[in-house]
Structures are given as structure tokens and as C-alpha cells.
Amino acid sequence: MDNTNEALLGGKAIIIGGSVAGLMTAKVLSAFYREILIVEKDVLPDQPVNRTGTPHGFHPHRFTNRGKMITERLFPGYEQDLLALGAPSSFQKTVHNMNQYGSVVGKYPRNDIKFSRAALEWVLRRRVQELPQVHFLTNHDVIELAAAPDSSAVTGVKIRNRAQGGMDIRMAADLVVDTSGRQSKLAAWLEQLGYAVPTPDLLKVSIGYSTRRYQVPKHLHHLCEEWDVINIAGQPANGTYTGVFSFIENHVAEMVLYRPGGQYPPTDAEAFERCVERLPTPIIAEILQQLEPITSPRGYRVEALYRHHYEQMSKWPKGLLVLGDAYCIFDPIFGQGMTVAALEAEALESCLKEQRNEPAADFERQVLHQIQTVIEPAWWLNCANDLQWEDVEYEGTEPLQGVALARKYMALLLKQGTLADPKLFGLYWAVNTLSVSPREIWNPVMVEAVLSSTEEGKQILQELLQLFDQPLREILPQLLPSFACEAV
């Protein structure tokens, strides 16, 4: 990203929010803008601890392999910084995945580093703080956008010091990027400027998850060398919790219970431990009995996932962009959120390079469309998975393409991968973690092979062929989003 000799696109950019998405955005913008200001509502900690502005930060976070590769390119060697904080590697440690069809157990093949959200933010923030053109303004709220008289362009922001009274301050900028996450007020700000904002798509999931942390005693440190993760998947048909056990830095284990559909896991310590004991296998409970709880269980709830459609607006102000959870949020159990943020930062970088070489009047709208392209696969996969659960509902301006078929097909793929073909199991998770495109499993050859391998699948295939009276290669484009039906 060394573009020292390249022409800059602008003088000053303001980023709203110092989240992971905001830090990645700052790194990307540092090659294109002379000055970058990150306005953050929190007073940033002087060590890697959770901050009040990210109430979900206590709970497990991770990159998928795709997110890790992008982050490594933006912040070379960042995992070495995590290791220095005591974060463990996953390489050749045991992974135990259990679902309704059985268990798949094996050694983790890559040298990925596991971390807490606080440790990752600390590492990335220190890297960003070293960039000479980036500055932080902490303990300040952005309360509205500043705009041209006709609202055709955003010219900056109005900010307020959280610790002091007094007048609000306007700050000018050539570009404003909202990475303020789930607390984003962008839709309301745009409406105040006279823009018609589309209603977002909603997946009414009523997700609840509870996390507890444990210290691993010194005489049991070998557990941290043996295990990477134990994932006991919840079963929609039975309404059971998902339970995931793993390690973060300094021999600390974390255990999360999760479920969509409004049946929230407990935050009472005794009730939490009983729920762990009731998981379909006692393997996690037996390990936890040997560890020392260092926190009470902490809960977090997500009533609905949302996907904004800013790219559909007939008008959009120049000088304004949005990334990360301010645009779309995902089910946290799939670990896609930070990877999508990395993919969006990569898309922004590509658009900025094009804009520098061939300036376009509608640059901001092009970025919004590119980010929506990044969002679509993860959003569709979230909906297909979560709609299996009772009391989960989708509410959108357009129907979800192919979700009914997707639920049946993905279940068959997981079943075959668990019982017969480990390669299919790996492919199932590679798609769900965004490491490969959904088209790797949603193409005519693969779909026909999977469906033809079981009697249940053959019936689904026969019903499709009879209903459409067309070859499968012509049926799939009618049922699925474009990303899924393209040829491999």
C-alpha cells in the first residue's frame, strides 16, 4: 500500500467510529488522503481491554481465512503482535465439530491466531496510530452531517464533546465515512438532509448468546496445546443451544451458548453451567469442571439483522460512504462480520485506485454497489441458515431467492459431509465462512451430484425438474442470486 508517489484524492477524510471496520478504512484511506481523523465516542483504553462502546466486544470474535489474508495484507505481521500479547495458535490442534448428523474431528491445518476482540482492536489501533496522517479524536459524538446548501454533498460533520458542555463544533472534510456500527444514525441523518432512504431488509432472529471466561490453571496448560475449538451445533428441529468452547490469549478459555428464535441462554452462573451440561456431548462440561471461572456469564441480544440498501437511493450525496455494521449486520455465530468488514475495505481500496486513475462523477454510488456485492453472499447464507429456526422471520422489499431450496440442499450437503465425505464438510464450512464463493457448491454439476446421492435428494431434484420442465443449469439462475448460479 505504499503509494507515496501517487496523487492524493483529497485533503481530509473523517471516519466515524474507531471499530475494526474504521481502523481498516483508515489504513486504506491513508494512501489516498493527506489527513484522516477518526472520531470515536469512547475514551480509548491504554491496554487491550473491552471498551464501553462495543458491548458485544466481550463475546467471541474471529476472522475467517479470507478475512485473515486481507488483514495481513493491510497490517503485515499483525498476528505476531497478537502472539506477543499471549494469543494462541490453532495449528495442528484438535477441532471437534458436532451437528445433528454426527461429529467430525481433526487437526486444524493452518497457523491461525485466536484472540479477543479487545486484543485485535489494540493491535490494529496501534498500527493505525503509527500512520503520520491519521489522528484520533476521542470522547466525542458525531451528532449530524454537515452538507452543502442543496444537500448534494456532505462537507463534514458536527461533533460534540461527551465530557464537556458548550457549543457543537463543525469539522470540514472532503470525505466522511460512517463505520460507527450498529449504533449508526446514518439513515436518520440522510432523511434530515431531505433524502428518501429505503427500508432495510430485516431478518427477525431474536438471537441471544451468553459468554463466560475461565482461567486455565498452570497444571492444565496442556489443554491449550491440545484443543483449538469444540463446536456443538444447535439443532433447529429440537431447539437446542449451540455451544462453542475455545481459547484466547494468556491461557483464558471462553465458552458461548447461542440460539436464535427468542429462547435466550441464561446469564446466571449456575443455570449457564447446567445448560452446558445438557449439550448433546459432555466433552465441554468435563473440561470446564477443571477450569476456574473468572467472569460471570454475560449476555447479548440481537433482535434483528438488517441490510440497508443505500445503493438503491435515487440520489446520494457526494463525499459520503458507509462500511461495516453501519451498512449490514450478520449472525455472530458464523464469524462473518469482521471478514465482511475486511472485504469491504478491500473493495473500497479497489474503487479508490480506479477513481484516482479514471475519476467518475458517481464514485460514491459505485462504492456502495461494490460493498453490496460483498454483503450479498453473507446475508443470503445467514438468512438460509437462520430461517430454519422457529419464530425467525424475514421482512424485505424483495423476496429471498431460493432460500427454501437452500435449506434443504445445505442440510443434505452437511449430512453427507459429516457421514461420508470430509471434503464436502470442508467445502460447506469454506462457503459459510466466505473463504470461497457460494458458487463452489451452487453450480449445476455440484447440485446434481449432491441431490442424486440420496433418496431424499433425488426427490427434491425430481420435483425441481418437473416443476420447471427445464435442465438444472437453467433452473438455478431463476431460483438463486447471481453469485450462486454462475459457472465455476
Phi, psi and omega in degrees: 000023179275100180243038187304323185269000180275153177290141177281152178273335183196170181278306188226137173236142176244129177251127180267105177105129180260037178289180175303317178298320179294322179292319176295320178297318179299317180298317179295313183293338183297342177272356188231345183232146184287324182221137179229127178245124175260115179266116186237133184286335181274158161277117188288137182290156179263016175204167183284083177231163179293149178244157188294332183286352177235076183299340177272359185293336180293333188276165185302140175226152177199161166261143163282174183301324179296314179295322179298317183296319179293317181295323177296324178291319180287323184231075185306131178079014183298330180291332175296324176295322178294319178300322180295337177273001179097012180288143182268157173268153178266353192301125176060023173263159188283131173249126180241109178249126179236133174226190185293347182260344182150200183233146173236121184235134180192180179268138179289127191274347187244158178270067177270147181256132179264145189206163167273159176301321181297319180293317180297313179301319181300313182295312182291323181295320179296323177296317181292322179297338179281346179286125188295334183268002182254133177228153178249138170241103187263167178059033178230142174258140165273121186256341174191167176271144169265140186219163173297159182307325180265009178062017182281345181215143171273129186248003180156204181219161170252129185239161180220132177287126183285339184264345185229152171278190177113191187282150172286153183243135174264137178234127182276152178202153174279335180214136174240129180239122179271110172236035187279001172078211188293343179266014182302139177250020188299318181300316179294320179298317179296320179295324177297331178274001177095010180271145175270115185259126179297149174293132181288154168289142180234137168246105184280095191256333185047058180280139171230138172218147180231136184233138174230144179248150184223143172270135177271116179301155186303322183287354178245015180300339178298335178298324180292337178271341182269318189253141167259296182210146170240117185241110178255102187288137174293152183248111182304323182296329182255352179069026183275157178288151163275138175234128181230126180243133179201182182239149170237201189290153172062043175057041174253132176257149175230142182232125180238137170250141190213147171194136169277172172092010173090359176263092191276138176292154187284158172249355172287135188299313182294318179294322178300312181295325178295321178296323177296319180296334182273359176300156187301342175231143181277004190301319180289315181301322180294324177289315183298329180298339181267352186258169183250111178300133179243354173219160167282161175296136179244134183258158173211141183232143177234107184290322182209143167274144180230152175226108178287157178235056178299332181292344180272353183294138181292333176226146179215134183290141172294153176079018181223133175222166179214137179222164172074211184295344175291341179261315184201142174240155187234164176296121186294340185294337181272353176063035185263339191302309182288328176293319177297320177300320178294318178297322179292319177298321178295319178295319177300316180301316179298317180294322179295321178296318178295320181295324179292323182277320182222084184303135178238142182294329183256038184307311184299319179294324177297318178297315180301319179294320179295320179293322178296326175297323177293319184292322192306311182299316181295318180297314181297317179295320176301312182296315181300321180285312188285336179288355172289338186273143178297142177072013172263130185229147177255137178223107183214164180290335177231146180294152176285128182282127168069017185291322179299314177295319182300318181299315181292316184292316181295325177295318178294320179297316179295320180298312180294322179295325180284318188267332191227325191224096181303333178296321177294323178297316178297321180292321177304313182283330177297321178290315183292338177260011174068016178286331174228160181292147174304337180295346177294333176247342180255067173226156188304320182295312181293314181301314181295321180295317181292314182292328183282352187272350178223158179296321178298317179293320179300322179294318177299315180297317180296320179296320178297313183295322179289320183294317185264338182053044179217162174295156182300324180297338177265339181283315186302318179298337179278338186258335193241158173301160187299328182296334189268342188253001178288149179294146178286000000 
